[in-house]
């Protein structure tokens, strides 16, 4: 349920009727929505890739 607020003017009265609609809090706020588990998978793949690169670099350094 979006939250709506009706701001008032500086004099304290309802001088205009602009309605501000805000999205629900959470991950589904961006341009391309994705399920929450996808962010965890991408982070895990980035960490695994970094560790594999580190181990590959260390193994090449030992060989020669």
C-alpha positions as CSV (number, residue, x, y, z in Angstrom):
1,X,0.0,0.0,0.0
2,X,1.7,3.2,-1.1
3,X,2.0,6.0,1.4
4,X,0.5,9.3,0.4
5,X,1.0,12.7,2.0
6,X,-0.7,16.0,1.2
7,X,1.8,18.8,2.0
8,X,0.6,22.2,3.2
9,X,1.9,25.6,2.3
10,X,4.0,27.8,4.6
11,X,1.0,29.5,6.1
12,X,-0.2,26.2,7.5
13,X,-3.3,25.9,5.3
14,X,-3.9,23.5,2.5
15,X,-2.8,25.9,-0.3
16,X,-2.3,23.3,-2.9
17,X,-3.3,19.6,-3.4
18,X,-0.1,17.9,-4.6
19,X,0.0,14.2,-3.6
20,X,3.3,12.5,-3.1
21,X,3.2,8.7,-3.7
22,X,6.1,6.7,-2.4
23,X,6.9,3.0,-3.3
24,X,6.8,0.2,-0.8
25,X,10.0,-0.2,1.1
26,X,12.2,-3.1,0.0
27,X,14.3,-4.3,-2.9
28,X,11.6,-3.9,-5.6
29,X,12.3,-0.2,-6.1
30,X,14.8,-0.1,-8.9
31,X,14.4,0.1,-12.6
32,X,14.7,-3.6,-13.1
33,X,13.2,-5.6,-10.3
34,X,14.8,-8.8,-9.1
35,X,14.0,-11.3,-6.4
36,X,16.1,-11.0,-3.2
37,X,17.8,-14.3,-3.7
38,X,19.4,-13.1,-7.0
39,X,21.4,-10.5,-5.1
40,X,22.8,-13.2,-2.8
41,X,23.7,-15.4,-5.8
42,X,25.5,-12.5,-7.6
43,X,27.4,-11.7,-4.4
44,X,28.4,-15.3,-3.9
45,X,29.6,-15.7,-7.5
46,X,31.7,-12.5,-7.2
47,X,33.3,-13.8,-4.0
48,X,33.9,-17.2,-5.6
49,X,35.4,-15.7,-8.7
50,X,37.7,-13.4,-6.6
51,X,38.9,-16.4,-4.6
52,X,39.5,-18.5,-7.7
53,X,41.5,-15.6,-9.3
54,X,43.5,-15.2,-6.1
55,X,44.3,-18.9,-5.9
56,X,45.2,-19.0,-9.6
57,X,47.6,-16.1,-9.1
58,X,49.2,-17.7,-6.0
59,X,49.7,-21.0,-7.8
60,X,51.4,-19.4,-10.8
61,X,53.7,-17.5,-8.5
62,X,54.8,-20.7,-6.7
63,X,55.6,-22.4,-10.1
64,X,57.8,-19.9,-11.5
